């Protein structure tokens, strides 16, 4: 991922230096496991654990010769351990180190993403409560529908984030796996006890029936989940983009004093933050597809997945991390124009209450189709003449049918439910909706 869309904490998880440090830690843990078995000398395990950090330049120079990154790493680490270097990587295959490292990195990335979701959830929750009673026009197909509240709109997004949090929790667990089980996963060259020592120390789980690799269905599910979270963010960002359109003007992204919306047109305040989020969501869906392509490998393994994962795993985590932070910025700085919301609602000339009028006519004894036609024709007249629907219908429908109170009351129930949820509860119990 380019620097423009990389935030420091997540970038550190996927950095080259962190990957090398994890490789080195795994080698040290393996050596300690073998030493506990009595297979290699305690002094050798101690030497491997005490080896200085791998010099990236030396490692890369060695890789130019070996054409194999893990083999080059093993050579450099073995040299640093002197006479004990022969015990480095004992009984292992490259994927034991590389896949277990990936398990750690995906676990670390998941923790950061989960906290990002909590932060965003909390921000949206606060804004939803703030706008519990802010009436606005609801829209379907982009057209006026019925009154709703901005708080209800935000509550729907909040609950969707809570569901995304739970799905990511599950996905995070499913990729927190590693393997220290040898060339085809059968423990023929390294006992399960050594694997258990390493996996437990890293806070992972052991792949129960590994091939030479951890099953890539895990990675595919993880990437698909990240794409799903991205789709949730995209839905919100698309809503903001629509509501910010000049013709609507009900909300606006934060816009700083020195900011420029266009290089050519000084009046422009473009919804670029939301557009960035939409772009990240598109990337995430592409990474999910690539992850699914990686599931089917030849026999116990090939490396067709390797080059793909070097790009899609860090980039997907970085893209979602960026999108979550950006969406939080949008929510926290969102400017809500309640007067414009009121003006747009009133511009419907009461036609947004058409269903209430229809139901009242039915309750009064009129057939449904006849009532529908009466209100439909009256609505058309209201829009063309500029007269309120209540005036067009006259005494056939009461003033109560045009009251906003029931919309605020019913929409407020979802916000009240949302207000009772805490971040700690979400972390521990998760949503049931």
C-alpha positions as CSV (number, residue, x, y, z in Angstrom):
1,X,0.0,0.0,0.0
2,X,1.3,3.5,-0.8
3,X,2.2,5.8,2.0
4,X,-0.8,8.0,1.3
5,X,-3.2,5.3,2.5
6,X,-1.0,3.8,5.2
7,X,-1.4,4.6,8.9
8,X,1.7,4.0,11.2
9,X,0.5,1.3,13.5
10,X,-0.9,-1.0,10.8
11,X,2.1,-0.3,8.6
12,X,4.4,-1.4,11.4
13,X,2.5,-4.8,11.6
14,X,3.3,-5.5,8.0
15,X,6.8,-4.0,7.9
16,X,9.8,-5.9,6.7
17,X,11.6,-5.4,10.0
18,X,8.6,-6.8,12.0
19,X,8.4,-9.8,9.7
20,X,12.1,-10.6,10.1
21,X,11.8,-10.2,13.9
22,X,8.9,-12.7,13.9
23,X,10.9,-15.2,11.8
24,X,13.8,-14.9,14.2
25,X,11.5,-15.3,17.3
26,X,9.9,-18.4,15.8
27,X,13.3,-20.0,15.1
28,X,14.3,-19.3,18.7
29,X,11.1,-20.8,20.0
30,X,11.6,-23.9,17.9
31,X,15.1,-24.3,19.2
32,X,13.9,-23.9,22.7
33,X,11.3,-26.6,22.0
34,X,13.9,-29.0,20.6
35,X,16.1,-28.3,23.6
36,X,13.3,-29.2,26.0
37,X,13.0,-32.5,24.1
38,X,16.7,-33.1,24.6
39,X,17.4,-33.1,20.9
40,X,19.6,-30.0,20.6
41,X,22.0,-28.6,23.3
42,X,20.7,-25.9,25.6
43,X,23.6,-23.8,24.6
44,X,22.5,-23.9,21.0
45,X,19.0,-22.8,21.9
46,X,20.4,-20.0,24.0
47,X,22.7,-18.9,21.1
48,X,19.8,-18.8,18.6
49,X,17.7,-16.8,21.1
50,X,20.6,-14.4,21.7
51,X,21.5,-13.8,18.1
52,X,21.4,-10.1,17.0
53,X,18.6,-8.9,14.8
54,X,19.0,-9.9,11.2
55,X,20.6,-7.2,9.0
56,X,18.1,-6.6,6.2
57,X,20.9,-5.6,3.8
58,X,22.8,-8.8,4.5
59,X,19.7,-10.9,4.2
60,X,18.8,-9.3,0.8
61,X,22.3,-9.8,-0.5
62,X,22.1,-13.5,0.5
63,X,18.6,-13.8,-1.2
64,X,20.2,-12.6,-4.4
65,X,22.2,-15.8,-4.3
66,X,19.7,-18.3,-3.0
67,X,16.6,-16.9,-4.8
68,X,14.7,-18.0,-1.6
69,X,13.9,-15.5,1.1
70,X,13.5,-17.9,4.0
71,X,16.5,-20.0,3.0
72,X,18.6,-16.8,2.9
73,X,17.3,-15.8,6.3
74,X,18.2,-19.2,7.7
75,X,21.8,-18.9,6.3
76,X,22.3,-15.4,7.8
77,X,20.9,-16.4,11.2
78,X,23.0,-19.6,11.2
79,X,26.2,-17.6,10.5
80,X,25.3,-15.3,13.4
81,X,25.1,-18.3,15.8
82,X,28.6,-19.6,15.0
83,X,29.1,-23.3,15.9
84,X,25.5,-23.6,17.0
85,X,24.2,-22.4,13.6
86,X,23.7,-26.0,12.4
87,X,20.6,-26.2,14.7
88,X,18.9,-23.3,13.2
89,X,15.7,-24.3,11.3
90,X,16.1,-27.9,12.5
91,X,13.3,-30.1,11.2
92,X,11.4,-27.2,9.6
93,X,10.2,-26.2,6.2
94,X,9.8,-22.6,5.1
95,X,6.1,-22.5,5.5
96,X,6.4,-23.4,9.2
97,X,8.1,-20.0,9.7
98,X,6.3,-18.0,7.1
99,X,2.7,-19.2,7.7
100,X,3.1,-18.9,11.5
101,X,4.4,-15.4,11.1
102,X,1.4,-14.6,8.9
103,X,-0.9,-15.9,11.7
104,X,0.7,-13.5,14.2
105,X,0.5,-10.6,11.7
106,X,-3.1,-11.2,10.9
107,X,-3.9,-11.5,14.6
108,X,-2.2,-8.2,15.3
109,X,-3.9,-6.5,12.3
110,X,-7.3,-7.8,13.5
111,X,-6.8,-6.3,17.0
112,X,-6.1,-2.9,15.4
113,X,-9.1,-3.1,13.1
114,X,-11.4,-4.2,15.9
115,X,-10.5,-1.2,18.0
116,X,-11.0,1.0,14.9
117,X,-14.5,-0.4,14.6
118,X,-15.2,0.3,18.3
119,X,-14.0,3.9,17.9
120,X,-16.2,4.4,14.9
121,X,-19.2,2.7,16.5
122,X,-18.9,5.0,19.5
123,X,-18.7,8.1,17.3
124,X,-21.7,7.1,15.3
125,X,-23.6,6.1,18.4
126,X,-23.0,9.6,19.9
127,X,-24.2,11.4,16.8
128,X,-27.3,9.1,16.6
129,X,-28.3,10.0,20.1
130,X,-27.6,13.7,19.3
131,X,-30.0,13.6,16.4
132,X,-32.6,11.2,17.8
133,X,-35.4,13.7,17.1
134,X,-34.0,15.4,14.0
135,X,-36.7,14.9,11.4
136,X,-35.9,14.5,7.8
137,X,-37.3,13.0,4.7
138,X,-36.6,9.3,4.1
139,X,-35.9,8.3,0.5
140,X,-36.3,5.2,-1.5
141,X,-35.1,4.9,-5.1
142,X,-33.6,8.4,-4.5
143,X,-37.2,9.7,-4.2
144,X,-39.2,11.1,-1.3
145,X,-40.7,8.3,0.8
146,X,-41.8,9.0,4.4
147,X,-40.4,11.1,7.3
148,X,-37.6,9.5,9.3
149,X,-35.0,10.9,11.7
150,X,-31.3,11.3,11.1
151,X,-30.7,9.5,14.4
152,X,-32.6,6.5,13.1
153,X,-30.4,6.5,9.9
154,X,-27.3,6.6,12.0
155,X,-28.6,3.9,14.4
156,X,-28.9,1.5,11.4
157,X,-25.3,2.2,10.5
158,X,-24.3,1.6,14.2
159,X,-25.9,-1.8,14.4
160,X,-24.4,-2.7,11.1
161,X,-20.9,-1.8,12.5
162,X,-21.7,-4.0,15.6
163,X,-22.4,-6.9,13.3
164,X,-19.2,-6.2,11.4
165,X,-17.3,-6.3,14.7
166,X,-18.6,-9.7,15.5
167,X,-17.9,-11.1,12.1
168,X,-14.3,-9.7,12.3
169,X,-13.9,-11.3,15.7
170,X,-14.7,-14.7,14.2
171,X,-12.5,-14.1,11.2
172,X,-9.6,-13.0,13.5
173,X,-9.9,-16.2,15.4
174,X,-9.9,-18.3,12.2
175,X,-6.6,-16.9,11.0
176,X,-4.8,-16.9,14.3
177,X,-3.3,-20.2,13.3
178,X,0.2,-21.5,12.6
179,X,2.0,-24.7,11.9
180,X,5.3,-26.2,13.0
181,X,4.7,-29.6,11.5
182,X,7.3,-30.1,8.7
183,X,7.3,-30.4,4.9
184,X,3.9,-31.9,4.4
185,X,2.4,-31.3,7.8
186,X,2.8,-34.8,9.2
187,X,5.2,-34.0,12.0
188,X,7.7,-36.5,10.5
189,X,10.6,-34.2,11.1
190,X,9.4,-32.1,14.1
191,X,7.2,-33.5,16.9
192,X,3.9,-32.0,17.9
193,X,5.4,-31.0,21.3
194,X,7.7,-28.5,19.6
195,X,4.8,-27.1,17.6
196,X,2.7,-26.8,20.8
197,X,5.6,-24.9,22.5
198,X,5.9,-22.4,19.7
199,X,2.2,-21.9,19.0
200,X,1.3,-21.4,22.7
201,X,4.1,-18.9,23.1
202,X,2.8,-16.9,20.2
203,X,-0.8,-16.9,21.3
204,X,-1.9,-18.8,18.2
205,X,-3.7,-22.1,17.5
206,X,-2.1,-25.1,15.7
207,X,-3.5,-26.0,12.3
208,X,-5.1,-29.4,13.1
209,X,-4.3,-31.1,9.8
210,X,-1.8,-29.0,7.9
211,X,-0.4,-29.7,4.5
212,X,2.8,-27.9,3.9
213,X,0.8,-24.7,4.6
214,X,-2.0,-23.5,6.8
215,X,-5.3,-23.8,4.9
216,X,-5.9,-20.8,2.6
217,X,-9.7,-21.0,3.2
218,X,-8.8,-19.2,6.5
219,X,-7.2,-16.3,4.7
220,X,-9.9,-16.1,2.1
221,X,-12.6,-15.9,4.8
222,X,-10.5,-13.2,6.6
223,X,-10.2,-11.1,3.4
224,X,-13.9,-11.6,2.6
225,X,-14.8,-10.3,6.1
226,X,-12.6,-7.2,5.6
227,X,-14.4,-6.6,2.3
228,X,-17.7,-6.9,4.1
229,X,-16.7,-4.3,6.6
230,X,-15.6,-2.2,3.7
231,X,-19.0,-2.6,2.1
232,X,-20.6,-1.3,5.3
233,X,-18.4,1.8,5.2
234,X,-19.1,2.3,1.6
235,X,-22.9,2.2,2.3
236,X,-22.4,5.0,4.8
237,X,-20.1,7.0,2.6
238,X,-22.4,6.7,-0.3
239,X,-25.3,8.1,1.9
240,X,-23.1,11.0,2.9
241,X,-22.2,11.8,-0.7
242,X,-25.9,11.8,-1.7
243,X,-27.0,13.9,1.3
244,X,-24.1,16.4,0.5
245,X,-25.2,17.0,-3.1
246,X,-25.9,20.6,-3.9
247,X,-29.6,19.9,-4.6
248,X,-30.0,18.1,-1.2
249,X,-27.5,19.8,1.1
250,X,-28.5,18.1,4.4
251,X,-25.1,17.1,5.6
252,X,-21.5,18.0,4.8
253,X,-18.2,16.5,5.5
254,X,-15.8,18.5,7.6
255,X,-13.9,21.1,5.6
256,X,-11.0,23.0,7.0
257,X,-10.4,26.7,6.6
258,X,-7.3,26.3,4.3
259,X,-8.8,23.4,2.4
260,X,-9.5,23.7,-1.4
261,X,-12.3,21.7,-2.9
262,X,-11.2,22.2,-6.5
263,X,-8.2,23.6,-8.3
264,X,-10.5,25.5,-10.7
265,X,-13.7,26.3,-8.9
266,X,-13.3,28.1,-5.5
267,X,-16.9,27.4,-4.4
268,X,-16.5,23.7,-4.4
269,X,-16.7,21.6,-1.2
270,X,-16.5,18.1,-2.6
271,X,-17.1,14.9,-0.5
272,X,-13.6,13.6,-1.0
273,X,-13.4,11.8,2.3
274,X,-16.4,9.7,1.5
275,X,-15.2,9.1,-2.0
276,X,-11.9,7.9,-0.6
277,X,-13.8,5.4,1.5
278,X,-15.7,4.1,-1.5
279,X,-12.4,3.6,-3.3
280,X,-11.0,1.6,-0.5
281,X,-14.1,-0.6,-0.5
282,X,-13.5,-1.4,-4.2
283,X,-9.9,-2.4,-3.4
284,X,-11.1,-4.7,-0.6
285,X,-13.5,-6.6,-2.8
286,X,-10.7,-7.2,-5.3
287,X,-8.5,-8.5,-2.5
288,X,-11.2,-10.9,-1.4
289,X,-11.5,-12.3,-4.9
290,X,-7.8,-12.9,-5.0
291,X,-7.9,-14.6,-1.6
292,X,-10.6,-17.0,-2.9
293,X,-8.3,-17.8,-5.9
294,X,-5.6,-18.8,-3.4
295,X,-7.5,-21.5,-1.7
296,X,-7.0,-24.2,-4.4
297,X,-3.3,-25.2,-4.3
298,X,-1.7,-28.2,-5.9
299,X,-1.6,-31.3,-3.6
300,X,0.2,-30.3,-0.3
301,X,1.1,-26.9,-1.7
302,X,2.5,-24.8,-4.5
303,X,3.6,-21.2,-4.3
304,X,1.0,-19.6,-6.6
305,X,-0.6,-18.0,-3.5
306,X,2.7,-16.6,-2.2
307,X,3.2,-13.6,-4.5
308,X,-0.5,-12.7,-4.3
309,X,-0.5,-12.7,-0.4
310,X,2.5,-10.5,-0.3
311,X,0.3,-7.8,-1.7
312,X,-3.3,-8.5,-0.7
313,X,-2.9,-9.3,3.0
314,X,-1.0,-6.2,4.1
315,X,-2.8,-4.0,1.6
316,X,-6.3,-5.2,2.7
317,X,-5.5,-4.6,6.3
318,X,-4.0,-1.2,5.5
319,X,-6.9,-0.2,3.3
320,X,-9.6,-1.1,5.8
321,X,-7.6,0.6,8.6
322,X,-7.4,3.8,6.6
323,X,-11.1,3.6,5.6
324,X,-12.2,3.1,9.2
325,X,-10.1,6.0,10.5
326,X,-11.4,8.2,7.6
327,X,-15.0,7.3,8.3
328,X,-14.5,8.2,11.9
329,X,-13.2,11.6,10.9
330,X,-16.3,12.1,8.7
331,X,-18.7,11.2,11.5
332,X,-17.0,13.3,14.2
333,X,-16.8,16.3,12.0
334,X,-20.1,15.9,10.1
335,X,-22.0,19.1,9.7
336,X,-25.8,18.5,9.9
337,X,-28.0,21.2,8.4
338,X,-31.3,20.6,10.3
339,X,-32.9,23.7,8.6
340,X,-32.2,22.2,5.2
341,X,-33.6,18.9,6.3
342,X,-36.8,20.7,7.4
343,X,-37.0,22.6,4.1
344,X,-36.6,19.5,2.0
345,X,-39.3,17.7,4.1
346,X,-41.7,20.6,3.7
347,X,-40.9,20.8,-0.1
348,X,-42.9,17.5,-0.4
349,X,-46.1,19.5,0.2
350,X,-47.2,16.8,2.6
351,X,-47.0,13.9,0.1
352,X,-44.6,12.1,2.4
353,X,-47.7,11.4,4.6
354,X,-49.5,9.7,1.7
355,X,-49.5,6.3,3.3
356,X,-50.9,7.7,6.6
357,X,-53.7,9.3,4.6
358,X,-54.3,6.0,2.6
359,X,-54.6,4.0,5.8
360,X,-57.0,6.5,7.4
361,X,-59.3,6.3,4.4
362,X,-59.2,2.5,4.5
363,X,-60.1,2.6,8.2
364,X,-63.0,4.8,7.3
365,X,-64.5,2.2,5.1
366,X,-63.1,3.0,1.7
367,X,-61.8,0.1,-0.5
368,X,-58.0,-0.1,-0.7
369,X,-57.7,0.5,-4.5
370,X,-60.2,3.4,-4.4
371,X,-58.3,5.0,-1.4
372,X,-55.0,4.5,-3.2
373,X,-56.3,6.3,-6.3
374,X,-57.8,9.2,-4.3
375,X,-54.5,9.8,-2.4
376,X,-52.4,9.3,-5.6
377,X,-54.4,11.9,-7.5
378,X,-54.4,14.3,-4.6
379,X,-50.6,13.9,-4.2
380,X,-50.1,14.7,-7.9
381,X,-52.2,17.8,-7.5
382,X,-50.3,18.8,-4.3
383,X,-47.0,18.6,-6.1
384,X,-48.1,20.4,-9.2
385,X,-50.1,23.2,-7.5
386,X,-47.9,23.8,-4.5
387,X,-50.8,23.2,-2.1
388,X,-50.3,20.9,0.9
389,X,-51.7,17.4,0.5
390,X,-53.8,18.0,3.6
391,X,-55.6,20.9,1.9
392,X,-56.1,18.9,-1.3
393,X,-57.7,16.0,0.6
394,X,-59.7,18.4,2.8
395,X,-62.0,16.9,5.4
396,X,-61.6,13.3,4.0
397,X,-58.5,12.9,6.2
398,X,-57.8,14.3,9.7
399,X,-54.9,16.5,10.7
400,X,-53.5,13.5,12.8
401,X,-52.5,11.8,9.6
402,X,-50.0,14.5,8.9
403,X,-48.4,14.5,12.4
404,X,-44.7,13.9,12.6
405,X,-44.9,12.7,16.2
406,X,-45.4,9.0,15.4
407,X,-42.4,8.9,13.0
408,X,-40.2,10.5,15.7
409,X,-41.5,8.1,18.3
410,X,-41.0,4.9,16.3
411,X,-37.7,6.0,14.9
412,X,-36.5,7.0,18.3
413,X,-36.9,3.4,19.6
414,X,-33.9,2.2,17.6
415,X,-31.8,5.1,18.9
416,X,-32.8,4.3,22.5
417,X,-31.8,0.7,22.0
418,X,-28.5,1.8,20.6
419,X,-27.8,4.1,23.5
420,X,-27.9,1.2,25.9
421,X,-25.0,-0.5,24.2
422,X,-21.5,0.0,25.6
423,X,-18.2,-0.7,23.9
424,X,-17.2,-3.1,26.6
425,X,-20.3,-5.1,26.1
426,X,-19.7,-5.2,22.4
427,X,-16.2,-6.5,23.0
428,X,-17.4,-9.2,25.4
429,X,-20.8,-10.3,24.2
430,X,-21.2,-9.0,20.7
431,X,-24.5,-8.2,18.9
432,X,-27.5,-10.5,18.7
433,X,-29.1,-8.5,15.9
